[in-house]
Amino acid sequence: MIYKIILNLIISVNIFIYGLENHELFNRISYPIVAILICISLSLYMLYIIKIKKDNLLLINIIFMLVVTYFYNPCLIILAMLGVEYILVKKYDVIYLYSIIIVYFLGAIKVNLSYTNIFLGFVACIFIYNSIKSEEKIHKLEKYNYDLKDKNFHLEETRKEENKINYNSIQSVKIEERNNISQKLHDKIGHTLAGSIMQLEALKIIIKSDEEKGFIILDNIIENLREGMDDIRYTLKKIKPNVEELNINNLKVMMDDFSKKSNIKTELKLEGDLNEINLIYWKNILECMSEIFTNSIKYCNGDSINIHISVFNKIIRIHIKDNGNYQGEIKKGMGLLGIEERIVNLGGDVYFNNEDGFSNLIILKG
């Protein structure tokens, strides 16, 4: 912006000095009036650049300089600069731009401008062209940046809203589940205990007078309490997740966390009876997965990791493979040695391969 004003000022001073060196140029108009007219044009241009960014003001300046050029020919340079800027600002077809340059060149020759000034006019027009194109690129980048920020803001708001909904849903499920457990304990165990207490109270009275009947009541109380204990076990077993569900969920949480940190997509495929994988196996598998994810963040140059866990005929197979590009021999650092040690201690085998991406194959016996 400021460079265009400086350029316009330099050109204005130059063409005025050029006129002082060629007195015949002031035959139609005196040099003080030329100086005033050039200053008016320069003021209009500064007003357009700094404050009033309206095309009409630029057009008025062009018409004004067209009149001034008639009386003082060297102003053709300023007129060409203003014309180029107007065409670019209005985004007219490029043919108009070429027309301006041709008219300028022919006009400059007709009014006998020096070659130096003709060249200076060309340079000034090129500078204006590059300057405006740069401003357009900057404006596009700023708009693009603003749009990205706006999209990120809306995405963040949407994410927060979804998290809030998910949280509320989870809380509702928890409250409902607690209510169901409470109701079951009240309906089954509460009644059993209440009945047993009443029978114990009666037993205190009856056992003194009728010992045989007292033992019958005692047997009933024991049976009721045993049934109550079975109900408690059944209820707790029903609400407690099995090992398979719990550890698969832990693995999925680990995968999601890894994807967020690394921008590497993860995909999980499960096959067979995963109940064959006991708690100790799961603990070591998850530790190995954590180590593999850490290595992937450091060394993986791919964008996806596939995890395949399958169980057939009590053989547990875990295959983790990325789509990166690796060269040379596999050097076993602390991470890979740690994976190898864990699996060997469980009586299993582990294999590493980097021919097509990097793959970790773990074999365990169920």
C-alpha positions as CSV (number, residue, x, y, z in Angstrom):
1,M,0.0,0.0,0.0
2,I,2.6,2.6,1.1
3,Y,4.9,1.5,-1.8
4,K,2.4,2.5,-4.4
5,I,2.1,6.0,-2.8
6,I,5.9,6.3,-2.8
7,L,6.1,5.1,-6.4
8,N,3.4,7.6,-7.4
9,L,5.3,10.4,-5.6
10,I,8.6,9.5,-7.3
11,I,7.0,9.4,-10.8
12,S,5.3,12.8,-10.1
13,V,8.6,14.4,-9.1
14,N,10.4,12.8,-12.0
15,I,7.9,14.1,-14.7
16,F,7.9,17.6,-13.2
17,I,11.7,17.7,-13.3
18,Y,11.6,16.4,-16.8
19,G,9.4,19.3,-17.8
20,L,11.8,21.8,-16.2
21,E,14.6,20.3,-18.3
22,N,12.4,20.6,-21.5
23,H,10.8,24.0,-21.3
24,E,8.7,23.5,-24.5
25,L,6.5,21.2,-22.5
26,F,5.2,24.2,-20.6
27,N,3.9,26.0,-23.7
28,R,0.3,25.1,-23.0
29,I,0.4,25.5,-19.2
30,S,2.8,27.1,-16.7
31,Y,4.9,24.9,-14.4
32,P,3.3,26.1,-11.1
33,I,-0.1,25.0,-12.3
34,V,1.3,21.7,-13.4
35,A,2.8,21.2,-9.9
36,I,-0.6,22.0,-8.3
37,L,-2.5,19.6,-10.7
38,I,0.0,16.8,-10.0
39,C,-0.3,17.4,-6.2
40,I,-4.1,17.2,-6.5
41,S,-3.8,13.9,-8.4
42,L,-1.4,12.6,-5.8
43,S,-3.7,13.7,-3.0
44,L,-6.7,11.9,-4.6
45,Y,-4.6,8.7,-5.0
46,M,-3.4,8.9,-1.3
47,L,-7.1,9.4,-0.3
48,Y,-8.1,6.4,-2.3
49,I,-5.3,4.1,-1.0
50,I,-5.4,5.1,2.7
51,K,-9.0,6.0,3.5
52,I,-11.7,5.8,0.8
53,K,-11.2,2.4,-1.0
54,K,-13.8,3.2,-3.7
55,D,-13.4,2.5,-7.4
56,N,-15.2,5.8,-8.3
57,L,-12.5,7.9,-6.6
58,L,-9.9,6.1,-8.8
59,L,-12.0,6.7,-11.9
60,I,-12.3,10.4,-11.0
61,N,-8.5,10.6,-10.7
62,I,-8.1,8.9,-14.1
63,I,-10.5,11.4,-15.8
64,F,-8.7,14.3,-14.0
65,M,-5.3,13.1,-15.2
66,L,-6.6,12.6,-18.7
67,V,-7.4,16.3,-18.8
68,V,-4.0,17.2,-17.2
69,T,-2.2,15.0,-19.8
70,Y,-3.7,16.9,-22.6
71,F,-2.0,20.1,-21.3
72,Y,1.2,18.4,-19.9
73,N,2.1,15.2,-21.8
74,P,4.5,13.6,-19.3
75,C,1.5,13.0,-17.0
76,L,0.7,10.1,-19.4
77,I,2.9,7.9,-17.2
78,I,0.7,8.6,-14.1
79,L,-2.4,8.1,-16.3
80,A,-1.1,4.6,-17.4
81,M,-0.4,3.6,-13.8
82,L,-3.9,4.6,-12.7
83,G,-5.4,2.9,-15.7
84,V,-3.6,-0.4,-14.9
85,E,-4.7,-0.3,-11.3
86,Y,-8.4,0.5,-12.2
87,I,-8.5,-2.5,-14.6
88,L,-7.1,-4.8,-12.0
89,V,-9.3,-3.6,-9.2
90,K,-12.4,-3.9,-11.4
91,K,-11.2,-7.4,-12.5
92,Y,-11.7,-6.6,-16.2
93,D,-10.5,-9.0,-18.9
94,V,-6.7,-9.0,-19.5
95,I,-7.2,-7.6,-23.0
96,Y,-8.0,-4.2,-21.4
97,L,-4.7,-4.4,-19.6
98,Y,-2.8,-5.0,-22.9
99,S,-4.8,-2.2,-24.5
100,I,-3.7,0.3,-21.8
101,I,0.0,-0.7,-22.3
102,I,-0.2,-0.4,-26.1
103,V,-2.0,3.0,-25.9
104,Y,0.6,4.2,-23.4
105,F,3.5,3.1,-25.6
106,L,2.0,4.7,-28.8
107,G,1.0,7.8,-26.9
108,A,4.5,8.2,-25.3
109,I,6.1,7.9,-28.7
110,K,3.7,10.5,-30.2
111,V,4.3,13.1,-27.5
112,N,8.1,12.4,-27.8
113,L,8.7,11.2,-24.2
114,S,12.3,10.2,-23.6
115,Y,13.1,6.5,-23.7
116,T,14.0,6.7,-20.0
117,N,10.6,7.9,-19.1
118,I,8.9,5.4,-21.4
119,F,10.8,2.6,-19.7
120,L,10.1,4.1,-16.2
121,G,6.4,4.0,-17.1
122,F,6.6,0.4,-18.0
123,V,8.4,-0.4,-14.8
124,A,5.8,1.5,-12.8
125,C,2.9,-0.3,-14.5
126,I,4.6,-3.7,-13.8
127,F,5.1,-2.7,-10.2
128,I,1.5,-1.7,-9.8
129,Y,0.4,-5.0,-11.4
130,N,2.6,-7.2,-9.0
131,S,1.6,-5.1,-6.0
132,I,-2.2,-5.6,-6.6
133,K,-1.8,-9.3,-7.4
134,S,0.1,-9.7,-4.1
135,E,-2.6,-7.8,-2.2
136,E,-5.2,-10.2,-3.8
137,K,-3.2,-13.2,-2.7
138,I,-2.9,-11.9,0.8
139,H,-6.6,-11.1,0.9
140,K,-7.4,-14.7,-0.3
141,L,-5.1,-16.1,2.4
142,E,-6.6,-14.0,5.1
143,K,-10.1,-15.0,4.0
144,Y,-9.0,-18.6,3.9
145,N,-7.5,-18.3,7.3
146,Y,-10.6,-16.7,8.7
147,D,-12.8,-19.4,7.2
148,L,-10.6,-22.1,8.7
149,K,-10.8,-20.4,12.1
150,D,-14.6,-20.1,11.8
151,K,-14.9,-23.8,10.8
152,N,-12.6,-24.8,13.7
153,F,-14.7,-22.7,16.1
154,H,-17.9,-24.4,14.9
155,L,-16.3,-27.8,15.0
156,E,-15.1,-27.2,18.5
157,E,-18.6,-26.0,19.6
158,T,-20.1,-29.1,18.0
159,R,-17.6,-31.3,19.7
160,K,-18.3,-29.7,23.1
161,E,-22.0,-30.1,22.5
162,E,-21.6,-33.8,21.5
163,N,-19.3,-34.4,24.5
164,K,-22.0,-32.8,26.7
165,I,-24.7,-35.0,25.2
166,N,-22.5,-38.1,25.6
167,Y,-21.7,-37.2,29.2
168,N,-25.4,-36.7,30.0
169,S,-26.3,-40.0,28.2
170,I,-23.6,-41.8,30.2
171,Q,-24.8,-40.3,33.4
172,S,-28.4,-41.2,32.6
173,V,-27.3,-44.8,31.9
174,K,-25.4,-44.9,35.2
175,I,-28.3,-43.6,37.2
176,E,-30.7,-45.9,35.5
177,E,-28.4,-48.9,36.1
178,R,-27.9,-47.9,39.8
179,N,-31.7,-47.6,40.1
180,N,-32.2,-51.1,38.6
181,I,-29.6,-52.6,40.9
182,S,-31.2,-50.9,43.9
183,Q,-34.7,-52.1,42.9
184,K,-33.4,-55.7,42.4
185,L,-31.7,-55.7,45.8
186,H,-34.8,-54.3,47.4
187,D,-37.2,-56.7,45.7
188,K,-35.3,-59.9,46.2
189,I,-32.7,-59.5,49.0
190,G,-34.7,-57.0,51.0
191,H,-37.7,-59.2,51.2
192,T,-35.6,-62.3,52.0
193,L,-33.8,-60.5,54.9
194,A,-37.0,-59.0,56.2
195,G,-38.7,-62.5,56.2
196,S,-35.7,-64.1,57.8
197,I,-35.6,-61.5,60.6
198,M,-39.3,-62.1,61.3
199,Q,-38.7,-65.8,61.5
200,L,-35.7,-65.3,63.8
201,E,-37.9,-63.3,66.1
202,A,-40.5,-66.0,66.1
203,L,-37.8,-68.7,66.7
204,K,-36.8,-67.0,69.9
205,I,-40.2,-67.6,71.3
206,I,-41.1,-71.0,69.8
207,I,-37.7,-72.8,70.4
208,K,-38.3,-72.7,74.2
209,S,-41.6,-74.6,74.0
210,D,-41.3,-76.6,70.8
211,E,-37.7,-77.4,69.9
212,E,-38.6,-79.6,66.8
213,K,-40.7,-76.8,65.2
214,G,-37.9,-74.3,66.1
215,F,-35.4,-76.3,64.1
216,I,-37.8,-76.5,61.1
217,I,-38.0,-72.7,61.2
218,L,-34.2,-72.4,61.5
219,D,-33.8,-74.6,58.4
220,N,-36.2,-72.3,56.5
221,I,-34.2,-69.2,57.6
222,I,-30.9,-70.8,56.4
223,E,-32.5,-71.8,53.1
224,N,-33.9,-68.2,52.6
225,L,-30.5,-66.7,53.4
226,R,-28.8,-69.1,51.0
227,E,-31.2,-68.1,48.3
228,G,-30.6,-64.4,49.1
229,M,-26.8,-64.9,48.8
230,D,-27.4,-66.6,45.4
231,D,-29.5,-63.6,44.3
232,I,-26.7,-61.3,45.3
233,R,-24.1,-63.3,43.3
234,Y,-26.4,-63.4,40.3
235,T,-27.0,-59.7,40.4
236,L,-23.3,-58.8,40.8
237,K,-22.4,-61.3,38.0
238,K,-25.0,-59.7,35.7
239,I,-23.7,-56.1,36.1
240,K,-20.0,-57.0,36.0
241,P,-18.5,-56.8,32.5
242,N,-16.5,-59.9,31.4
243,V,-12.8,-59.8,30.8
244,E,-13.2,-59.7,27.0
245,E,-15.5,-56.7,27.0
246,L,-13.5,-54.7,29.5
247,N,-10.2,-55.2,27.7
248,I,-11.5,-54.7,24.2
249,N,-12.9,-51.4,25.5
250,N,-9.5,-50.5,27.0
251,L,-7.8,-51.3,23.7
252,K,-10.3,-49.1,21.8
253,V,-9.7,-46.2,24.2
254,M,-6.0,-46.7,23.7
255,M,-6.4,-46.6,19.9
256,D,-8.6,-43.5,19.9
257,D,-6.0,-41.7,22.1
258,F,-3.2,-42.7,19.8
259,S,-5.0,-41.5,16.7
260,K,-5.7,-38.1,18.2
261,K,-2.0,-37.7,19.2
262,S,-0.5,-39.0,15.9
263,N,-3.1,-38.4,13.2
264,I,-2.6,-42.0,12.2
265,K,-5.8,-43.9,11.6
266,T,-6.4,-47.2,13.5
267,E,-8.7,-50.1,12.6
268,L,-9.5,-53.1,14.8
269,K,-10.7,-56.5,13.5
270,L,-11.8,-59.3,16.0
271,E,-12.4,-62.9,15.2
272,G,-13.1,-66.1,17.2
273,D,-13.9,-66.7,20.8
274,L,-12.0,-63.9,22.6
275,N,-13.0,-65.4,26.0
276,E,-10.0,-67.7,25.5
277,I,-7.8,-64.7,26.2
278,N,-7.3,-64.6,30.0
279,L,-6.6,-61.6,32.2
280,I,-2.8,-62.1,32.2
281,Y,-2.7,-62.4,28.4
282,W,-4.8,-59.2,28.1
283,K,-2.5,-57.3,30.5
284,N,0.5,-58.2,28.4
285,I,-1.2,-57.6,25.1
286,L,-2.3,-54.1,26.1
287,E,1.3,-53.3,27.3
288,C,2.7,-54.5,24.0
289,M,0.1,-52.5,22.1
290,S,1.2,-49.4,24.1
291,E,4.8,-50.0,23.2
292,I,3.9,-50.5,19.5
293,F,1.9,-47.3,19.4
294,T,4.9,-45.4,21.0
295,N,7.2,-46.8,18.3
296,S,4.7,-45.8,15.6
297,I,4.7,-42.2,16.8
298,K,8.5,-42.1,16.6
299,Y,9.2,-44.1,13.4
300,C,6.0,-44.7,11.3
301,N,5.8,-42.6,8.1
302,G,2.5,-44.1,7.1
303,D,-1.0,-43.0,7.9
304,S,-2.8,-46.1,9.1
305,I,-2.4,-49.1,11.5
306,N,-4.5,-52.3,11.2
307,I,-4.9,-54.5,14.3
308,H,-6.3,-58.0,13.9
309,I,-7.0,-60.2,16.9
310,S,-8.2,-63.7,16.3
311,V,-8.7,-66.9,18.3
312,F,-8.9,-70.4,16.6
313,N,-8.4,-73.8,18.2
314,K,-7.1,-72.0,21.3
315,I,-4.4,-70.3,19.3
316,I,-4.4,-66.5,19.9
317,R,-3.0,-64.5,17.0
318,I,-2.4,-60.7,17.2
319,H,-1.2,-59.0,14.1
320,I,-0.4,-55.2,14.1
321,K,0.6,-53.7,10.8
322,D,1.1,-50.2,9.5
323,N,1.5,-48.9,5.9
324,G,4.8,-47.1,6.4
325,N,8.0,-47.4,4.3
326,Y,11.0,-48.9,6.0
327,Q,14.5,-49.8,4.7
328,G,17.3,-51.8,6.1
329,E,17.5,-54.4,8.9
330,I,15.2,-54.2,11.9
331,K,17.2,-53.0,14.9
332,K,15.6,-54.2,18.2
333,G,15.7,-51.4,20.6
334,M,14.3,-51.4,24.2
335,G,10.7,-51.3,22.9
336,L,10.9,-54.3,20.6
337,L,13.0,-56.2,23.1
338,G,10.4,-55.5,25.8
339,I,7.6,-56.8,23.6
340,E,9.6,-60.0,22.8
341,E,10.4,-60.6,26.5
342,R,6.7,-60.3,27.6
343,I,5.5,-62.7,25.0
344,V,8.3,-65.3,25.5
345,N,7.6,-65.2,29.2
346,L,4.0,-66.2,28.4
347,G,5.2,-69.1,26.3
348,G,4.4,-67.4,23.0
349,D,6.2,-66.2,19.9
350,V,6.6,-62.8,18.3
351,Y,7.8,-61.9,14.8
352,F,8.8,-58.5,13.3
353,N,8.8,-57.8,9.6
354,N,9.4,-54.5,7.6
355,E,9.1,-55.7,4.0
356,D,5.6,-54.2,3.4
357,G,5.1,-51.7,6.2
358,F,6.1,-52.7,9.7
359,S,4.2,-55.7,11.2
360,N,4.2,-57.2,14.6
361,L,2.9,-60.8,14.8
362,I,2.2,-62.3,18.3
363,I,1.2,-65.9,18.8
364,L,-0.1,-67.2,22.1
365,K,-1.6,-70.5,23.2
366,G,-4.9,-70.3,25.0
